[in-house]
Structure formats: structure tokens, C-alpha cells
């Protein structure tokens, strides 16, 4: 059984893959009140890149250790959702930069 948040992300990923989006694409409005943004600019936020891993069970998590491979259903070339504080804000692809793993944004949500 998927959680509500997981189900929503899965639906959004399916819509993205199909070229559909329930989020209207608009040009962002310019920031008019820079003083208001300055007050929140240093607040921390949680960032997550989501990989679909259906079939992963608690027993698999209990067996995690060095060398454990988590298989995903995402093809190598697929964009994956990028979340900030639980909300999908963009789609990205993985990239290796000087022996570090990073993500490159491909589309804003």
C-alpha cells in the first residue's frame, strides 16, 4: 500500500512522463518585495530526489548495508522529481561532476 504522498508523486511522475501537467505553466512573476524574501532567504529546507523502487519491503530495508543495490524502475535517461519540503518543484536528471553525484534541473514544475 502506498502512502498518500507517494501516490501523489507517482501520479505526477506519470503525468510528467506523458507530457501532461496539472500545474499551469506560467512565467514566474518578478520578485517585487526583496525585503520580504530577505527575511526567509536563510531558512533551511529539505530537498529530495525521488526514485521509484516498487517492491522494496521492510525486510529489504533491514538488510541494507554496503554493496546493497536498490533497483528502480526509472530508465537511465528518465527525469526524476525534485522535492523541496515535500512539494515537487522540478524535474531533474542525475549527473556526475568531478566524482560527485549531482542533479541537473530539466524542467520546473
N, CA, C and O atoms as a Tinker XYZ file with bonds, in Angstrom:
   436  protein
     1  N      0.847000   -1.177000    0.000000    73     2
     2  CA     0.000000    0.000000    0.000000    64     1     3
     3  C      0.889000    1.237000    0.000000    63     2     4     5
     4  O      1.820000    1.327000    0.800000    81     3
     5  N      0.614000    2.193000   -0.889000    73     3     6
     6  CA     1.410000    3.411000   -0.949000    64     5     7
     7  C      0.818000    4.453000   -0.023000    63     6     8     9
     8  O     -0.386000    4.473000    0.233000    81     7
     9  N      1.690000    5.322000    0.474000    73     7    10
    10  CA     1.196000    6.426000    1.285000    64     9    11
    11  C      0.554000    7.453000    0.366000    63    10    12    13
    12  O      0.762000    7.419000   -0.847000    81    11
    13  N     -0.216000    8.356000    0.929000    73    11    14
    14  CA    -0.856000    9.393000    0.138000    64    13    15
    15  C      0.145000   10.234000   -0.620000    63    14    16    17
    16  O     -0.068000   10.557000   -1.789000    81    15
    17  N      1.244000   10.594000    0.039000    73    15    18
    18  CA     2.269000   11.413000   -0.611000    64    17    19
    19  C      2.932000   10.639000   -1.736000    63    18    20    21
    20  O      3.183000   11.195000   -2.806000    81    19
    21  N      3.224000    9.347000   -1.506000    73    19    22
    22  CA     3.850000    8.524000   -2.533000    64    21    23
    23  C      2.955000    8.364000   -3.740000    63    22    24    25
    24  O      3.428000    8.388000   -4.876000    81    23
    25  N      1.654000    8.200000   -3.499000    73    23    26
    26  CA     0.697000    8.059000   -4.582000    64    25    27
    27  C      0.622000    9.338000   -5.397000    63    26    28    29
    28  O      0.571000    9.283000   -6.626000    81    27
    29  N      0.615000   10.484000   -4.740000    73    27    30
    30  CA     0.556000   11.763000   -5.445000    64    29    31
    31  C      1.793000   11.957000   -6.303000    63    30    32    33
    32  O      1.690000   12.422000   -7.438000    81    31
    33  N      2.958000   11.609000   -5.780000    73    31    34
    34  CA     4.198000   11.747000   -6.545000    64    33    35
    35  C      4.173000   10.808000   -7.745000    63    34    36    37
    36  O      4.600000   11.183000   -8.838000    81    35
    37  N      3.671000    9.579000   -7.545000    73    35    38
    38  CA     3.588000    8.615000   -8.646000    64    37    39
    39  C      2.671000    9.134000   -9.747000    63    38    40    41
    40  O      2.996000    9.022000  -10.929000    81    39
    41  N      1.522000    9.705000   -9.364000    73    39    42
    42  CA     0.600000   10.272000  -10.362000    64    41    43
    43  C      1.261000   11.423000  -11.101000    63    42    44    45
    44  O      1.120000   11.538000  -12.319000    81    43
    45  N      1.982000   12.280000  -10.378000    73    43    46
    46  CA     2.645000   13.406000  -11.002000    64    45    47
    47  C      3.746000   12.932000  -11.949000    63    46    48    49
    48  O      3.940000   13.515000  -13.016000    81    47
    49  N      4.467000   11.878000  -11.563000    73    47    50
    50  CA     5.515000   11.326000  -12.420000    64    49    51
    51  C      4.906000   10.751000  -13.694000    63    50    52    53
    52  O      5.454000   10.941000  -14.780000    81    51
    53  N      3.780000   10.050000  -13.574000    73    51    54
    54  CA     3.110000    9.507000  -14.752000    64    53    55
    55  C      2.650000   10.621000  -15.678000    63    54    56    57
    56  O      2.803000   10.516000  -16.895000    81    55
    57  N      2.089000   11.687000  -15.119000    73    55    58
    58  CA     1.643000   12.820000  -15.933000    64    57    59
    59  C      2.831000   13.481000  -16.618000    63    58    60    61
    60  O      2.743000   13.869000  -17.784000    81    59
    61  N      3.948000   13.611000  -15.893000    73    59    62
    62  CA     5.145000   14.216000  -16.473000    64    61    63
    63  C      5.661000   13.371000  -17.632000    63    62    64    65
    64  O      6.016000   13.903000  -18.683000    81    63
    65  N      5.702000   12.043000  -17.439000    73    63    66
    66  CA     6.179000   11.131000  -18.475000    64    65    67
    67  C      5.313000   11.221000  -19.721000    63    66    68    69
    68  O      5.811000   11.112000  -20.842000    81    67
    69  N      4.024000   11.418000  -19.524000    73    67    70
    70  CA     3.097000   11.502000  -20.646000    64    69    71
    71  C      3.066000   12.897000  -21.260000    63    70    72    73
    72  O      2.328000   13.137000  -22.216000    81    71
    73  N      3.860000   13.816000  -20.721000    73    71    74
    74  CA     3.877000   15.170000  -21.251000    64    73    75
    75  C      2.732000   16.010000  -20.757000    63    74    76    77
    76  O      2.484000   17.095000  -21.282000    81    75
    77  N      2.031000   15.527000  -19.754000    73    75    78
    78  CA     0.900000   16.258000  -19.196000    64    77    79
    79  C      1.322000   16.906000  -17.896000    63    78    80    81
    80  O      2.266000   16.455000  -17.248000    81    79
    81  N      0.632000   17.951000  -17.518000    73    79    82
    82  CA     0.886000   18.559000  -16.215000    64    81    83
    83  C     -0.384000   19.209000  -15.734000    63    82    84    85
    84  O     -1.065000   19.904000  -16.489000    81    83
    85  N     -0.705000   18.981000  -14.470000    73    83    86
    86  CA    -1.873000   19.647000  -13.897000    64    85    87
    87  C     -1.485000   21.011000  -13.345000    63    86    88    89
    88  O     -2.339000   21.773000  -12.892000    81    87
    89  N     -0.202000   21.312000  -13.387000    73    87    90
    90  CA     0.273000   22.606000  -12.911000    64    89    91
    91  C      0.396000   23.516000  -14.122000    63    90    92    93
    92  O      1.159000   23.212000  -15.039000    81    91
    93  N     -0.344000   24.637000  -14.150000    73    91    94
    94  CA    -0.260000   25.501000  -15.314000    64    93    95
    95  C      1.146000   26.066000  -15.472000    63    94    96    97
    96  O      1.784000   26.466000  -14.498000    81    95
    97  N      1.614000   26.090000  -16.707000    73    95    98
    98  CA     2.945000   26.663000  -16.927000    64    97    99
    99  C      2.782000   28.160000  -17.131000    63    98   100   101
   100  O      2.102000   28.603000  -18.057000    81    99
   101  N      3.398000   28.914000  -16.276000    73    99   102
   102  CA     3.346000   30.358000  -16.356000    64   101   103
   103  C      4.746000   30.897000  -16.140000    63   102   104   105
   104  O      5.607000   30.220000  -15.579000    81   103
   105  N      4.961000   32.099000  -16.583000    73   103   106
   106  CA     6.234000   32.748000  -16.323000    64   105   107
   107  C      6.175000   33.300000  -14.909000    63   106   108   109
   108  O      5.224000   33.998000  -14.558000    81   107
   109  N      7.184000   32.997000  -14.087000    73   107   110
   110  CA     7.136000   33.487000  -12.711000    64   109   111
   111  C      7.135000   35.011000  -12.656000    63   110   112   113
   112  O      7.799000   35.683000  -13.445000    81   111
   113  N      6.379000   35.526000  -11.711000    73   111   114
   114  CA     6.335000   36.978000  -11.526000    64   113   115
   115  C      7.652000   37.452000  -10.920000    63   114   116   117
   116  O      8.245000   36.748000  -10.103000    81   115
   117  N      8.108000   38.619000  -11.306000    73   115   118
   118  CA     9.348000   39.123000  -10.711000    64   117   119
   119  C      9.159000   39.348000   -9.207000    63   118   120   121
   120  O      8.071000   39.697000   -8.750000    81   119
   121  N     10.226000   39.143000   -8.459000    73   119   122
   122  CA    10.174000   39.371000   -7.018000    64   121   123
   123  C     10.138000   40.873000   -6.801000    63   122   124   125
   124  O     11.067000   41.590000   -7.175000    81   123
   125  N      9.056000   41.341000   -6.193000    73   123   126
   126  CA     8.892000   42.786000   -6.022000    64   125   127
   127  C      9.318000   43.241000   -4.631000    63   126   128   129
   128  O      9.796000   44.362000   -4.456000    81   127
   129  N      9.144000   42.378000   -3.654000    73   127   130
   130  CA     9.436000   42.768000   -2.291000    64   129   131
   131  C     10.676000   42.022000   -1.806000    63   130   132   133
   132  O     10.572000   41.040000   -1.071000    81   131
   133  N     11.840000   42.492000   -2.220000    73   131   134
   134  CA    13.089000   41.819000   -1.861000    64   133   135
   135  C     13.311000   41.796000   -0.357000    63   134   136   137
   136  O     13.933000   40.863000    0.152000    81   135
   137  N     12.827000   42.784000    0.361000    73   135   138
   138  CA    12.981000   42.816000    1.815000    64   137   139
   139  C     12.232000   41.650000    2.458000    63   138   140   141
   140  O     12.723000   41.051000    3.415000    81   139
   141  N     11.050000   41.325000    1.940000    73   139   142
   142  CA    10.274000   40.200000    2.480000    64   141   143
   143  C     11.011000   38.890000    2.229000    63   142   144   145
   144  O     11.050000   38.033000    3.112000    81   143
   145  N     11.586000   38.717000    1.063000    73   143   146
   146  CA    12.337000   37.499000    0.757000    64   145   147
   147  C     13.616000   37.423000    1.578000    63   146   148   149
   148  O     14.048000   36.325000    1.929000    81   147
   149  N     14.222000   38.536000    1.887000    73   147   150
   150  CA    15.460000   38.541000    2.678000    64   149   151
   151  C     15.223000   37.947000    4.059000    63   150   152   153
   152  O     16.127000   37.347000    4.640000    81   151
   153  N     14.013000   38.110000    4.591000    73   151   154
   154  CA    13.702000   37.576000    5.921000    64   153   155
   155  C     13.668000   36.055000    5.928000    63   154   156   157
   156  O     13.945000   35.440000    6.958000    81   155
   157  N     13.337000   35.440000    4.804000    73   155   158
   158  CA    13.211000   33.978000    4.767000    64   157   159
   159  C     14.323000   33.299000    3.963000    63   158   160   161
   160  O     14.385000   32.071000    3.914000    81   159
   161  N     15.181000   34.069000    3.346000    73   159   162
   162  CA    16.197000   33.509000    2.451000    64   161   163
   163  C     17.135000   32.523000    3.132000    63   162   164   165
   164  O     17.653000   31.628000    2.463000    81   163
   165  N     17.374000   32.646000    4.423000    73   163   166
   166  CA    18.305000   31.771000    5.125000    64   165   167
   167  C     17.630000   30.609000    5.848000    63   166   168   169
   168  O     18.302000   29.850000    6.545000    81   167
   169  N     16.313000   30.456000    5.695000    73   167   170
   170  CA    15.620000   29.338000    6.331000    64   169   171
   171  C     16.045000   28.029000    5.675000    63   170   172   173
   172  O     16.200000   27.968000    4.455000    81   171
   173  N     16.236000   26.980000    6.476000    73   171   174
   174  CA    16.614000   25.683000    5.890000    64   173   175
   175  C     15.426000   25.036000    5.182000    63   174   176   177
   176  O     14.272000   25.320000    5.505000    81   175
   177  N     15.710000   24.177000    4.228000    73   175   178
   178  CA    14.657000   23.414000    3.562000    64   177   179
   179  C     15.184000   22.012000    3.266000    63   178   180   181
   180  O     16.388000   21.805000    3.118000    81   179
   181  N     14.266000   21.062000    3.183000    73   179   182
   182  CA    14.613000   19.681000    2.864000    64   181   183
   183  C     14.466000   19.471000    1.370000    63   182   184   185
   184  O     13.433000   19.803000    0.789000    81   183
   185  N     15.498000   18.921000    0.749000    73   183   186
   186  CA    15.485000   18.648000   -0.683000    64   185   187
   187  C     15.630000   17.146000   -0.875000    63   186   188   189
   188  O     16.476000   16.513000   -0.243000    81   187
   189  N     14.798000   16.574000   -1.751000    73   187   190
   190  CA    14.846000   15.141000   -2.010000    64   189   191
   191  C     14.658000   14.881000   -3.501000    63   190   192   193
   192  O     13.860000   15.542000   -4.165000    81   191
   193  N     15.402000   13.913000   -4.010000    73   191   194
   194  CA    15.212000   13.418000   -5.368000    64   193   195
   195  C     14.564000   12.054000   -5.224000    63   194   196   197
   196  O     15.067000   11.195000   -4.500000    81   195
   197  N     13.450000   11.853000   -5.909000    73   195   198
   198  CA    12.663000   10.639000   -5.716000    64   197   199
   199  C     12.912000    9.626000   -6.826000    63   198   200   201
   200  O     12.824000    9.940000   -8.013000    81   199
   201  N     13.226000    8.402000   -6.409000    73   199   202
   202  CA    13.405000    7.300000   -7.346000    64   201   203
   203  C     12.337000    6.248000   -7.086000    63   202   204   205
   204  O     12.141000    5.836000   -5.943000    81   203
   205  N     11.644000    5.809000   -8.130000    73   203   206
   206  CA    10.657000    4.757000   -7.922000    64   205   207
   207  C     11.344000    3.423000   -7.665000    63   206   208   209
   208  O     12.168000    2.980000   -8.466000    81   207
   209  N     11.011000    2.789000   -6.560000    73   207   210
   210  CA    11.578000    1.478000   -6.217000    64   209   211
   211  C     10.454000    0.566000   -5.738000    63   210   212   213
   212  O     10.401000    0.198000   -4.565000    81   211
   213  N      9.548000    0.202000   -6.663000    73   211   214
   214  CA     8.435000   -0.661000   -6.244000    64   213   215
   215  C      8.952000   -2.029000   -5.821000    63   214   216   217
   216  O      9.957000   -2.519000   -6.336000    81   215
   217  N      8.260000   -2.619000   -4.895000    73   215   218
   218  CA     8.633000   -3.951000   -4.442000    64   217   219
   219  C      9.617000   -3.946000   -3.290000    63   218   220   221
   220  O      9.901000   -5.003000   -2.727000    81   219
   221  N     10.148000   -2.784000   -2.921000    73   219   222
   222  CA    11.057000   -2.712000   -1.777000    64   221   223
   223  C     10.233000   -2.925000   -0.510000    63   222   224   225
   224  O      9.206000   -2.276000   -0.317000    81   223
   225  N     10.678000   -3.817000    0.333000    73   223   226
   226  CA     9.935000   -4.176000    1.537000    64   225   227
   227  C     10.767000   -3.867000    2.782000    63   226   228   229
   228  O     11.970000   -3.623000    2.697000    81   227
   229  N     10.106000   -3.882000    3.926000    73   227   230
   230  CA    10.789000   -3.621000    5.191000    64   229   231
   231  C     11.949000   -4.589000    5.378000    63   230   232   233
   232  O     13.012000   -4.195000    5.857000    81   231
   233  N     11.756000   -5.858000    5.002000    73   231   234
   234  CA    12.850000   -6.827000    5.156000    64   233   235
   235  C     14.065000   -6.429000    4.324000    63   234   236   237
   236  O     15.201000   -6.703000    4.712000    81   235
   237  N     13.825000   -5.771000    3.158000    73   235   238
   238  CA    14.935000   -5.278000    2.344000    64   237   239
   239  C     15.661000   -4.148000    3.071000    63   238   240   241
   240  O     16.891000   -4.088000    3.074000    81   239
   241  N     14.889000   -3.254000    3.684000    73   239   242
   242  CA    15.493000   -2.143000    4.423000    64   241   243
   243  C     16.312000   -2.650000    5.598000    63   242   244   245
   244  O     17.375000   -2.111000    5.908000    81   243
   245  N     15.805000   -3.697000    6.250000    73   243   246
   246  CA    16.532000   -4.265000    7.390000    64   245   247
   247  C     17.851000   -4.894000    6.945000    63   246   248   249
   248  O     18.786000   -5.009000    7.738000    81   247
   249  N     17.924000   -5.297000    5.690000    73   247   250
   250  CA    19.139000   -5.917000    5.173000    64   249   251
   251  C     20.082000   -4.948000    4.490000    63   250   252   253
   252  O     21.084000   -5.369000    3.912000    81   251
   253  N     19.778000   -3.640000    4.545000    73   251   254
   254  CA    20.640000   -2.656000    3.891000    64   253   255
   255  C     22.047000   -2.680000    4.475000    63   254   256   257
   256  O     22.230000   -2.853000    5.680000    81   255
   257  N     23.010000   -2.508000    3.629000    73   255   258
   258  CA    24.398000   -2.460000    4.054000    64   257   259
   259  C     25.263000   -2.110000    2.861000    63   258   260   261
   260  O     24.755000   -1.960000    1.750000    81   259
   261  N     26.553000   -1.978000    3.073000    73   259   262
   262  CA    27.459000   -1.668000    1.960000    64   261   263
   263  C     27.308000   -2.692000    0.835000    63   262   264   265
   264  O     27.307000   -3.900000    1.074000    81   263
   265  N     27.185000   -2.201000   -0.367000    73   263   266
   266  CA    27.060000   -3.070000   -1.535000    64   265   267
   267  C     25.631000   -3.422000   -1.903000    63   266   268   269
   268  O     25.399000   -4.001000   -2.965000    81   267
   269  N     24.649000   -3.084000   -1.041000    73   267   270
   270  CA    23.250000   -3.379000   -1.347000    64   269   271
   271  C     22.823000   -2.520000   -2.527000    63   270   272   273
   272  O     23.068000   -1.314000   -2.539000    81   271
   273  N     22.193000   -3.127000   -3.509000    73   271   274
   274  CA    21.735000   -2.409000   -4.700000    64   273   275
   275  C     20.224000   -2.262000   -4.642000    63   274   276   277
   276  O     19.504000   -3.256000   -4.539000    81   275
   277  N     19.745000   -1.038000   -4.706000    73   275   278
   278  CA    18.312000   -0.776000   -4.762000    64   277   279
   279  C     17.955000   -0.600000   -6.229000    63   278   280   281
   280  O     18.403000    0.344000   -6.880000    81   279
   281  N     17.152000   -1.510000   -6.739000    73   279   282
   282  CA    16.744000   -1.439000   -8.146000    64   281   283
   283  C     15.550000   -0.496000   -8.271000    63   282   284   285
   284  O     14.655000   -0.483000   -7.425000    81   283
   285  N     15.558000    0.285000   -9.337000    73   283   286
   286  CA    14.453000    1.197000   -9.599000    64   285   287
   287  C     13.822000    0.848000  -10.936000    63   286   288   289
   288  O     14.369000    0.066000  -11.714000    81   287
   289  N     12.667000    1.438000  -11.187000    73   287   290
   290  CA    12.000000    1.245000  -12.475000    64   289   291
   291  C     12.309000    2.390000  -13.429000    63   290   292   293
   292  O     11.828000    2.399000  -14.562000    81   291
   293  N     13.107000    3.355000  -12.979000    73   291   294
   294  CA    13.415000    4.519000  -13.806000    64   293   295
   295  C     14.520000    4.193000  -14.815000    63   294   296   297
   296  O     15.594000    3.738000  -14.423000    81   295
   297  N     14.269000    4.419000  -16.108000    73   295   298
   298  CA    15.337000    4.241000  -17.080000    64   297   299
   299  C     16.434000    5.280000  -16.837000    63   298   300   301
   300  O     16.176000    6.328000  -16.244000    81   299
   301  N     17.640000    4.996000  -17.288000    73   299   302
   302  CA    18.773000    5.889000  -17.058000    64   301   303
   303  C     18.479000    7.297000  -17.567000    63   302   304   305
   304  O     18.901000    8.273000  -16.947000    81   303
   305  N     17.773000    7.417000  -18.666000    73   303   306
   306  CA    17.527000    8.729000  -19.264000    64   305   307
   307  C     16.293000    9.437000  -18.715000    63   306   308   309
   308  O     15.968000   10.534000  -19.171000    81   307
   309  N     15.599000    8.842000  -17.751000    73   307   310
   310  CA    14.350000    9.425000  -17.251000    64   309   311
   311  C     14.605000   10.590000  -16.303000    63   310   312   313
   312  O     15.537000   10.564000  -15.499000    81   311
   313  N     13.766000   11.605000  -16.412000    73   311   314
   314  CA    13.782000   12.687000  -15.432000    64   313   315
   315  C     13.124000   12.184000  -14.163000    63   314   316   317
   316  O     12.169000   11.408000  -14.213000    81   315
   317  N     13.637000   12.628000  -13.025000    73   315   318
   318  CA    13.070000   12.239000  -11.737000    64   317   319
   319  C     12.623000   13.499000  -11.002000    63   318   320   321
   320  O     13.197000   14.569000  -11.202000    81   319
   321  N     11.596000   13.380000  -10.148000    73   319   322
   322  CA    11.091000   14.559000   -9.447000    64   321   323
   323  C     12.035000   15.048000   -8.353000    63   322   324   325
   324  O     12.654000   14.258000   -7.639000    81   323
   325  N     12.127000   16.366000   -8.242000    73   323   326
   326  CA    12.896000   17.022000   -7.184000    64   325   327
   327  C     11.883000   17.695000   -6.264000    63   326   328   329
   328  O     11.075000   18.514000   -6.701000    81   327
   329  N     11.941000   17.335000   -4.977000    73   327   330
   330  CA    11.015000   17.901000   -3.998000    64   329   331
   331  C     11.754000   18.849000   -3.063000    63   330   332   333
   332  O     12.910000   18.625000   -2.705000    81   331
   333  N     11.061000   19.905000   -2.681000    73   331   334
   334  CA    11.536000   20.793000   -1.620000    64   333   335
   335  C     10.419000   20.858000   -0.596000    63   334   336   337
   336  O      9.290000   21.236000   -0.909000    81   335
   337  N     10.752000   20.485000    0.634000    73   335   338
   338  CA     9.776000   20.440000    1.730000    64   337   339
   339  C      8.513000   19.672000    1.343000    63   338   340   341
   340  O      7.399000   20.080000    1.674000    81   339
   341  N      8.702000   18.549000    0.636000    73   339   342
   342  CA     7.587000   17.675000    0.300000    64   341   343
   343  C      6.815000   18.036000   -0.950000    63   342   344   345
   344  O      5.878000   17.324000   -1.311000    81   343
   345  N      7.172000   19.109000   -1.617000    73   343   346
   346  CA     6.460000   19.538000   -2.829000    64   345   347
   347  C      7.372000   19.387000   -4.042000    63   346   348   349
   348  O      8.524000   19.819000   -4.014000    81   347
   349  N      6.853000   18.770000   -5.113000    73   347   350
   350  CA     7.629000   18.658000   -6.343000    64   349   351
   351  C      7.744000   20.052000   -6.944000    63   350   352   353
   352  O      6.742000   20.704000   -7.236000    81   351
   353  N      8.997000   20.499000   -7.123000    73   351   354
   354  CA     9.212000   21.831000   -7.696000    64   353   355
   355  C      9.868000   21.775000   -9.071000    63   354   356   357
   356  O      9.856000   22.756000   -9.815000    81   355
   357  N     10.452000   20.597000   -9.406000    73   355   358
   358  CA    11.157000   20.497000  -10.673000    64   357   359
   359  C     11.384000   19.036000  -11.027000    63   358   360   361
   360  O     11.136000   18.136000  -10.225000    81   359
   361  N     11.857000   18.824000  -12.241000    73   359   362
   362  CA    12.275000   17.513000  -12.721000    64   361   363
   363  C     13.754000   17.632000  -13.042000    63   362   364   365
   364  O     14.220000   18.680000  -13.489000    81   363
   365  N     14.484000   16.561000  -12.814000    73   363   366
   366  CA    15.935000   16.634000  -12.989000    64   365   367
   367  C     16.490000   15.311000  -13.481000    63   366   368   369
   368  O     15.795000   14.296000  -13.505000    81   367
   369  N     17.760000   15.340000  -13.875000    73   367   370
   370  CA    18.467000   14.130000  -14.263000    64   369   371
   371  C     19.769000   14.078000  -13.485000    63   370   372   373
   372  O     20.331000   15.111000  -13.120000    81   371
   373  N     20.241000   12.869000  -13.235000    73   371   374
   374  CA    21.483000   12.705000  -12.495000    64   373   375
   375  C     22.666000   13.036000  -13.381000    63   374   376   377
   376  O     22.635000   12.827000  -14.594000    81   375
   377  N     23.707000   13.553000  -12.758000    73   375   378
   378  CA    24.925000   13.902000  -13.477000    64   377   379
   379  C     26.110000   13.717000  -12.538000    63   378   380   381
   380  O     26.012000   13.986000  -11.341000    81   379
   381  N     27.224000   13.259000  -13.086000    73   379   382
   382  CA    28.448000   13.110000  -12.301000    64   381   383
   383  C     29.323000   14.323000  -12.583000    63   382   384   385
   384  O     29.608000   14.646000  -13.736000    81   383
   385  N     29.745000   14.992000  -11.506000    73   383   386
   386  CA    30.595000   16.178000  -11.616000    64   385   387
   387  C     31.812000   15.955000  -10.721000    63   386   388   389
   388  O     31.706000   15.963000   -9.495000    81   387
   389  N     32.965000   15.756000  -11.350000    73   387   390
   390  CA    34.209000   15.530000  -10.606000    64   389   391
   391  C     34.043000   14.494000   -9.502000    63   390   392   393
   392  O     34.345000   14.759000   -8.338000    81   391
   393  N     33.572000   13.339000   -9.868000    73   391   394
   394  CA    33.392000   12.211000   -8.956000    64   393   395
   395  C     32.342000   12.456000   -7.875000    63   394   396   397
   396  O     32.340000   11.770000   -6.853000    81   395
   397  N     31.464000   13.410000   -8.084000    73   395   398
   398  CA    30.339000   13.669000   -7.176000    64   397   399
   399  C     29.050000   13.520000   -7.974000    63   398   400   401
   400  O     28.997000   13.858000   -9.157000    81   399
   401  N     28.020000   13.015000   -7.319000    73   399   402
   402  CA    26.730000   12.881000   -7.965000    64   401   403
   403  C     25.929000   14.150000   -7.731000    63   402   404   405
   404  O     25.843000   14.648000   -6.608000    81   403
   405  N     25.349000   14.664000   -8.795000    73   403   406
   406  CA    24.519000   15.855000   -8.712000    64   405   407
   407  C     23.284000   15.664000   -9.559000    63   406   408   409
   408  O     23.121000   14.629000  -10.206000    81   407
   409  N     22.416000   16.654000   -9.558000    73   407   410
   410  CA    21.256000   16.645000  -10.426000    64   409   411
   411  C     21.213000   17.944000  -11.203000    63   410   412   413
   412  O     21.527000   19.016000  -10.686000    81   411
   413  N     20.819000   17.820000  -12.455000    73   411   414
   414  CA    20.652000   18.995000  -13.325000    64   413   415
   415  C     19.163000   19.167000  -13.578000    63   414   416   417
   416  O     18.499000   18.240000  -14.042000    81   415
   417  N     18.632000   20.353000  -13.273000    73   415   418
   418  CA    17.219000   20.618000  -13.500000    64   417   419
   419  C     16.938000   20.624000  -14.997000    63   418   420   421
   420  O     17.668000   21.231000  -15.780000    81   419
   421  N     15.863000   19.936000  -15.377000    73   419   422
   422  CA    15.470000   19.887000  -16.781000    64   421   423
   423  C     14.168000   20.622000  -17.027000    63   422   424   425
   424  O     13.904000   21.077000  -18.140000    81   423
   425  N     13.344000   20.741000  -15.972000    73   423   426
   426  CA    12.050000   21.394000  -16.124000    64   425   427
   427  C     11.540000   21.821000  -14.755000    63   426   428   429
   428  O     11.664000   21.077000  -13.782000    81   427
   429  N     10.971000   23.006000  -14.681000    73   427   430
   430  CA    10.338000   23.451000  -13.438000    64   429   431
   431  C      8.892000   22.968000  -13.438000    63   430   432   433
   432  O      8.236000   22.948000  -14.479000    81   431
   433  N      8.410000   22.585000  -12.280000    73   431   434
   434  CA     7.032000   22.086000  -12.161000    64   433   435
   435  C      6.057000   23.225000  -12.208000    63   434   436
   436  O      4.849000   23.007000  -12.123000    81   435
